[in-house]
Amino acid sequence: MAELQALIFDVDGTLANTERDGHRIAFNRAFAEAGLSWHWSVSLYGELLAVSGGKERLRYYLENYHPDTKLPEPQQQYIAHLHGNKTRHYQQLLKEGSIPLRVGVKRLMQEAREAGIRLAIATTSALPNAMALIEKHFDPDWLEVIGAGDMVTNKKPAPDIYHYVLQAMQLSPEECLVLEDSQAGLQAATAAGLPTVITVNEYTQNQDFRDAKLVLNHLGDDQHPCTVLATQVDAIANIDCLNVEAARKLHARCQLKSQS
């Protein structure tokens, strides 16, 4: 039976609640800066999150909400420019300290490092955005591989980014545990054969997570115990936080189930 060798983290919504209070605000600032009347409310942005990738989200919004708007040509280049400005505003929000890590994220990473468990990132967020968040809150050297943005052809829910990370780490899916926050992320990880823990947020709490091995409201810590919303492993149904011990127990039980 394979032992747990690595934890692979998604970024947006998993490491931090970046979507509502980070990316959405940065998009709106970029729109205003460009003289566009567009504004993404909290609820609208929740709908747009069904589209993975910032540039892809912009194209979808233009085609479905403002089909008559004519952007400067070449349009694809303008969208990339607009997205680049959004990235600049997002990084400024991080510098201002406006986007903290979610409960238990840094704790779990520190515990994993001390236990000799390898760490990696698998996100469809652009690499500069992922790095800005990482560098704000912990040492990037903690992470053996950072798979992000346009490193692969197809974004989540396609499994490409997870295949990329597994290949870079020279690990099998059976040796890893993924932490995600969304149905698209779960689909991507599951398609790559990876057992997955979900930590829901405001945008994802009502999505379908039936294939997740464990669903939590957050990872938990001493001051903020987590709530187990669903689990396929009864032995960890009452945990107060996802620590290394619980992660190993979850991983081991998943391995046993897959072999039975």
N, C-alpha and C positions, 0 to 999 in steps of 0.2 A: 504494500500500500504506500502510495506517495505521501511524503510529509509536506507540510506547508513551508514553502520556500520564499514566497513573495506576496506582498499586498500591492494591488494595482488600483490607484485612485483616479476617478474622474475629477474634473476641476469645478466647472460652473455648477453651482447648486449642491455639490458634494463637499468640497473643501470650504466653500464660503457661499453665502447667499448673494452671489454676484449678479444674478440676472435682474432682479427687480431694482436693487439699489446701486448697481454698478453699470452693467451694459445698457440697460434701458435709459438711464439718465445720460450716459455718454452718447448714445444714439441721438437723443433729443437735443443735446448741446451741439452735436455735429450738424443736425438739421437746421437749427437756428443760425449757426455760423455760416451755413451755405445759403441762407435766405429762403429755405424751404418752409412751408407752413405745416409740415407734418409734425405730429406729436403722438408718441406711443404711450398711452395710459397703462396703468398696472394691468388692467383686465385685457386690453388689446395685446399687450406684450405676452401675456400668458397664452393667447391663441397663436401668436407668431412663433412661439417656442416649439410648435409642432414641426417647424422647419429647422433642420440642423445647419449650423454655420451662419456667421454674420452676413457675409456677402450674399449667400443664398437667401437669407431672410429678407434682405433689402430688395432683391429681385422679385421675390414672391409678393412682398408688400406693394411694390410698384405695379406689378401685373394685375393684382387682384383688388387693390384699393384705389389706385390712381392710374388706371390704364390709359387715360388721355394725356397724362403728364409727359412732356417731352424733355428729357434730360440732355445735357450736352453730349455730343458724339465725340469719340466712340463711347456708347453708353456703358459698356463693360468696364472701360477704363475709369469712367467717372464714378461708378459704383465702388470700384476698388479705392479710388481717392477718398470718397466719402467714408468708406469703412476705415481707411487709414487715419482720418481725422477723429473718427469715433474711438479708435484705439488710443490716440493721444489723450483724449479726454478721460478715457477709462483709467489710464495709467496715472493721470493727475488725481483722480478720485482715490486711487490706492495710496498715493503719496500723502494725501490729506488724512489718511486713516479712516476713511468712510466705510471700508469693507472688511470687517473682522472675520477670522476663521469661525467655522461652526463649532459647536460644543464638542469637545473630545477629539478633534482632528489631530492637533499637535501632540496631545497626550499619547494617542495610539501610535503615531509615527515614532515618537521617542521610545516607547516601550518596544516596538518592533525592532528598531535599530539595536537596542540593548540586547534583544533576544537573538540577534543575528538573522532576522528576517529582512529580505531585500525589499526595496520600495521603488515604485515606478508610477508614472503618470500616463493615462490614455485619455485624451480629450480631443474634441473636434474644434475647440477654441483655438484661435490663432496663437502661434508660439509666443509672440511678444506679450500678449495678454496673460497667458499662463505663467510666463516667467515673471511678469510684474507682480502677480499675486504671490508666487512662490518666494521671490526675493524679499518681499515685504515682511513675510511672516516666519521664514526659516531658511536654513542654508540649502541652496540647490544641490550641494554635494550629497545631501541625504538621499537623493533620487538617482538611481542607477541609469534609468532611461526616462526621457520625457518625450512621449509620442503626442504630437499636437498638429492641429490645423491641416495644412496642405501636404503633409508628409505622405498621405495616402490619397488614392483617387476618390474613394467613396466614404462619406461621413456616416456616423451613426444614424440609423440603426444597422447599417452594414457593419460587419465585424472587422473590417480592414485594419483599423487602428490597433485592435487587440492582437491581431496576427502580427502586426509590425512589432509591438512591444514584446510579445512572446519570442519572436525570432531574435530580436536584439538581445534579450536576456538568456537565450538558449534554454528556455524552460518549456515544459508541457503545460497544458491547461490544468491538469490534475495537481500541479504543484503550486497553484496560485489561488488567491481569493480576491475578488473584485469588489470595490465600493463604488456605488452609483447612486443617483437620485431620481432617475427618470425611466419611463418605459422604453424610450429609444435606446438609452444606455444599457438597460437590462437586455433588450433584444440583441444588441451588438455583442455583449459579453456572452450571452447564452449561445448565440450562433457560433461563437469561437470555442464553445465547450467549457466556459469558465463559470464556476459557482459564484454567485453574486449576493452581496448584502446591499440592501437599499436603505438610504436615510432620506425620508420624504421631506419636502418643503412645501411652502404655500402653493406653488405652481403644480406640484406633482402628486399631492397627497391623495387625489382621487383617481389616479391612473391604475392600470392593471398590472399588478406585481405578482401574479400567481406563480410565476417561474422563479421568483427570488427564494433563496434559501432562508433569508431572514429579512424582515422589514422593521425598521426602527424609526422613531421620530428624530433622533440624533444619536451620536455615538456615546454620549454620556460622560460624566466625570463625577468627582466626589460631591460637588455642590449641586449638580444637575443630573440626577439619575435619568437614564433613558427609559422609554416605554417600548416594549415589544408589541408591535402591531400585528405581526404574523410571523410564523416560523415553521419550517419543515423538520426542525430538530427539537423535540420536546425538552431535551436536557439543558437547553439554554433559554427556555421560555421565560425565566424569571431573572435574567441578568439586569444589573443596574447600569452596566456600561459594556461596550464591546472592547475588551482588553485582549492581550495576546493569548491568555488561557482560553477565553471563550472563542476566539478566532480559530485556534487550533482544534478545539473540541468540535466546532461547527464543521471545519474542513474535514476532520477525520470521519465524522458521521456521514458527511456527503460522499466520501470515498467508499464507505461501507455500503451505502445505499446503491451507489452506481455499480458495485460489484455483485450485488445480490440478485 
